[in-house]
Amino acid sequence: MSVPTPHITAKEGDFAPTVLMPGDPLRSKFIADNFLENARLVNNTRGVQGYTGLYKGKPVSVMASGMGIPSIGIYSYELFHEYGVENIIRVGTAGMLNQSLKVRDVVIGMSAYTNSNYGAQFGFQGHLAPCCSWKLLSDAMAAAERLNIHAVPGAIYSSDTYYDISGAANKLKELGVLAVEMEAAGLYLTAAQAGKNALSICTISDNPTTGESLGAEERQLTFTQMMVLALEIA
């Protein structure tokens, strides 16, 4: 494989060493429009928008991943292996499991439980709960303290099933897992295989236990703390 790839039409050198990766292409555009200087569109294949610009004078890219481990697995693989990207920071939403959290809180995934079979490709006959990059995590926690952003690190759960009738998330809640989302485990495993760095920074958008939830526009436009935190460590 070489650039362009089957899913990314950017040219060699179009991506910065660090890519912020929201799930939503419109959140990608929002970050580029509101936080990056001289941002230019480098990919729009299948409507998955990717931009590269400057944040405080430093090149940074942002590109959407789509929803779920299969989707982020494709994009992160191609960015790591074909475009020379060193760091991918997911900036997404998550559902609250730990009831000490609040909607709009920022959680950082130290490790990611999953019900996905994505890890089977690596040949390990057991259960994988991949971890983030320690450097990105430590940098993020230091930046959160400096910026007075309340960020909670801990285990998260990457589910393959959004409408999950099994109740698996409730079982993990008893083990102290903070929140449920759909991408981090795939990103962390892809980064580990590539020898690269990954981190997932999420904002709590809803509480499945109580039914409290924020709308699509609020999720797209108002979760700026996680964006700033990711940009500060890019």
Secondary structure by P-SEA (a helix, b strand, c coil): cccccccccccccccccbbbbbccaaaaaaaaaccccccccccccccbbbbbbbcccbbbbbbbbcccaaaaaaaaaaaaccccccbbbbbbbbbbccccccccbbbbbcbbbbcccccccccccccccccccaaaaaaaaaaaaaacccccbbbbbbccccccccaaaaaaaaaccccccccaaaaaaaaaaacbbbbbbbcccccccccccccccccccccaaaaaaaaaac
